[in-house]
Amino acid sequence: MKPAPFTYHAPVDTGEAVRLLGELGDEAKAIAGGQSLVPMLALRLATFGHLVDLRRLDDLRGIEHRGDSVWIGAGTTQAAVQRSDEIRTALPLLARATPLIGHFQIRSRGTVGGSLAHADSAAEYPAVALTLDAELETLSPHGRRTIPAAHFLTGMWSTALADDELLTGVNIPVWKGRCGFAIEEFARRSGDFAIAGAAVALRVDGAGHLDRCAIGLFGLGPTALRGRGAEAELIGTAAVAGDPDAIGRCATADLDAVPSDLHGSAHYRTRVGAAMVARAWRRAVQEALHG
Ligand SMILES: Cc1cc2nc3c(=O)[nH]c(=O)nc-3n(C[C@H](O)[C@H](O)[C@H](O)COP(=O)(O)OP(=O)(O)OC[C@H]3O[C@@H](n4cnc5c(N)ncnc54)[C@H](O)[C@@H]3O)c2cc1C
């Protein structure tokens, strides 16, 4: 199938893009890399009278250290993230998540902002943003907003973005100290969306106790999720003392809307999710304690 006819707009600055989205209302949709939107248009799962292409907007691209965070422009491709030394050094979790997204061709076009705005519950970037308490920057005709990742992701393929609002960038805090980061996922084939996955970030103090930890889950609910109950139980305990399998079960114990489809039942996904938490936990502890 082919997409329904639409009018194509190619603004050259962000102000013009936002103005177009404001004027055209819910008939218009922003398009970045097209890796999620184009298949939906081609299958006519979505139709829009106007597409506003973001690819000429230079101010939406870039990777910059800003204070205690790294800012990544929404239009930055996933391939540029994968190539970035800054990301590898400052945000190892994001660096390790990126090669798990689709295939090289998809990452060459797919953008950071597209992945976050599309908000697939099985996608890696929303889970990393939630795990690292990222803040998302937006612009609309009504002004700028900064939205914590936990408030940005509102449901399956839905976010706090208004129809006339653009995601302009994401600020991801850099963790300092003796930290460990790991992301694990299970997919039927390399490059497929994960059936279930987990991201772990943790930090130990001089005595080897956990003074910070975050467990992100993906493919296990309508959005990426945090295992906050498990995190609260782990803070202050010795990193070597935790049983990874028990931590995996604890982090997935309270899930109440796990998807069930032809790829796996909710029960199966929950068990896979627990196993992914356990794997990621082991690797993150190893890194924090032994580098
Ligand atoms: C075969 C295949 C496998 C894939 N596998 C994975 C995978 O394993 N993991 C994964 O995470 N993703 C996967 N993807 C999706 C891919 O990562 C997409 O790149 C990403 O989901 C969307 O990014 P995009 O730049 O292409 O956005 P687009 O497709 O252009 O847009 C997606 C949505 O985001 C909105 N949008 C885009 N940019 C902005 C912005 N700046 N402000 C507001 N709204 C915006 C659009 O309006 C649209 O609603 C896969 C895609 C394919 C085709």
The ligand as an SDF file (V2000), in Angstrom:
LIG
                    3D

 53 58  0  0  0  0  0  0  0  0999 V2000
   12.4820   -2.7600   10.9410 C   0  0  0  0  0  0  0  0  0  0  0  0
   12.5010   -1.7770   12.0940 C   0  0  0  0  0  0  0  0  0  0  0  0
   13.0100   -2.1940   13.3070 C   0  0  0  0  0  0  0  0  0  0  0  0
   13.0340   -1.3030   14.3840 C   0  0  0  0  0  0  0  0  0  0  0  0
   13.5600   -1.7470   15.5630 N   0  0  0  0  0  0  0  0  0  0  0  0
   13.5840   -0.9140   16.6100 C   0  0  0  0  0  0  0  0  0  0  0  0
   14.1020   -1.3360   17.8740 C   0  0  0  0  0  0  0  0  0  0  0  0
   14.5520   -2.4710   18.0460 O   0  0  0  0  0  0  0  0  0  0  0  0
   14.0840   -0.4280   18.8880 N   0  0  0  0  0  0  0  0  0  0  0  0
   13.5970    0.8400   18.7450 C   0  0  0  0  0  0  0  0  0  0  0  0
   13.5950    1.6120   19.7060 O   0  0  0  0  0  0  0  0  0  0  0  0
   13.1210    1.2710   17.5660 N   0  0  0  0  0  0  0  0  0  0  0  0
   13.1000    0.4300   16.5110 C   0  0  0  0  0  0  0  0  0  0  0  0
   12.5980    0.8770   15.3190 N   0  0  0  0  0  0  0  0  0  0  0  0
   12.0500    2.2590   15.2290 C   0  0  0  0  0  0  0  0  0  0  0  0
   13.1800    3.2620   14.9590 C   0  0  0  0  0  0  0  0  0  0  0  0
   14.0350    3.3350   16.0620 O   0  0  0  0  0  0  0  0  0  0  0  0
   12.6660    4.7020   14.7160 C   0  0  0  0  0  0  0  0  0  0  0  0
   13.7650    5.4060   14.3030 O   0  0  0  0  0  0  0  0  0  0  0  0
   12.1110    5.4930   15.8520 C   0  0  0  0  0  0  0  0  0  0  0  0
   11.1370    4.7830   16.5330 O   0  0  0  0  0  0  0  0  0  0  0  0
   11.4460    6.7660   15.3160 C   0  0  0  0  0  0  0  0  0  0  0  0
   12.4240    7.6860   14.9390 O   0  0  0  0  0  0  0  0  0  0  0  0
   12.2770    8.5290   13.6050 P   0  0  0  0  0  0  0  0  0  0  0  0
   13.2650    9.6340   13.6850 O   0  0  0  0  0  0  0  0  0  0  0  0
   12.3690    7.6310   12.4250 O   0  0  0  0  0  0  0  0  0  0  0  0
   10.8190    9.1440   13.7780 O   0  0  0  0  0  0  0  0  0  0  0  0
    9.6110    9.2340   12.7420 P   0  0  0  0  0  0  0  0  0  0  0  0
    9.2490    7.8820   12.2570 O   0  0  0  0  0  0  0  0  0  0  0  0
    9.8650   10.2840   11.7400 O   0  0  0  0  0  0  0  0  0  0  0  0
    8.4790    9.7640   13.7440 O   0  0  0  0  0  0  0  0  0  0  0  0
    7.9790    8.9090   14.7470 C   0  0  0  0  0  0  0  0  0  0  0  0
    6.9890    9.7090   15.5900 C   0  0  0  0  0  0  0  0  0  0  0  0
    7.6790   10.7020   16.3530 O   0  0  0  0  0  0  0  0  0  0  0  0
    7.1930   12.0140   16.0430 C   0  0  0  0  0  0  0  0  0  0  0  0
    8.3570   12.8980   16.0690 N   0  0  0  0  0  0  0  0  0  0  0  0
    9.5670   12.6810   15.5140 C   0  0  0  0  0  0  0  0  0  0  0  0
   10.4190   13.6580   15.8610 N   0  0  0  0  0  0  0  0  0  0  0  0
    9.7210   14.5230   16.6340 C   0  0  0  0  0  0  0  0  0  0  0  0
   10.0450   15.7230   17.3170 C   0  0  0  0  0  0  0  0  0  0  0  0
   11.2820   16.2550   17.2820 N   0  0  0  0  0  0  0  0  0  0  0  0
    9.0780   16.3490   18.0240 N   0  0  0  0  0  0  0  0  0  0  0  0
    7.8220   15.8280   18.1030 C   0  0  0  0  0  0  0  0  0  0  0  0
    7.4700   14.6710   17.4870 N   0  0  0  0  0  0  0  0  0  0  0  0
    8.3990   14.0380   16.7680 C   0  0  0  0  0  0  0  0  0  0  0  0
    6.5330   11.9000   14.6800 C   0  0  0  0  0  0  0  0  0  0  0  0
    5.5340   12.8840   14.5130 O   0  0  0  0  0  0  0  0  0  0  0  0
    5.9510   10.4870   14.7650 C   0  0  0  0  0  0  0  0  0  0  0  0
    4.7610   10.5050   15.4980 O   0  0  0  0  0  0  0  0  0  0  0  0
   12.5620    0.0220   14.2250 C   0  0  0  0  0  0  0  0  0  0  0  0
   12.0650    0.4560   12.9870 C   0  0  0  0  0  0  0  0  0  0  0  0
   12.0260   -0.4380   11.9280 C   0  0  0  0  0  0  0  0  0  0  0  0
   11.4900    0.0410   10.6120 C   0  0  0  0  0  0  0  0  0  0  0  0
  1  2  1  0
  2  3  1  0
  2 52  2  0
  3  4  2  0
  4  5  1  0
  4 50  1  0
  5  6  2  0
  6  7  1  0
  6 13  1  0
  7  8  2  0
  7  9  1  0
  9 10  1  0
 10 11  2  0
 10 12  1  0
 12 13  2  0
 13 14  1  0
 14 15  1  0
 14 50  1  0
 15 16  1  0
 16 17  1  0
 16 18  1  0
 18 19  1  0
 18 20  1  0
 20 21  1  0
 20 22  1  0
 22 23  1  0
 23 24  1  0
 24 25  2  0
 24 26  1  0
 24 27  1  0
 27 28  1  0
 28 29  2  0
 28 30  1  0
 28 31  1  0
 31 32  1  0
 32 33  1  0
 33 34  1  0
 33 48  1  0
 34 35  1  0
 35 36  1  0
 35 46  1  0
 36 37  1  0
 36 45  1  0
 37 38  2  0
 38 39  1  0
 39 40  1  0
 39 45  2  0
 40 41  1  0
 40 42  2  0
 42 43  1  0
 43 44  2  0
 44 45  1  0
 46 47  1  0
 46 48  1  0
 48 49  1  0
 50 51  2  0
 51 52  1  0
 52 53  1  0
M  END
$$$$
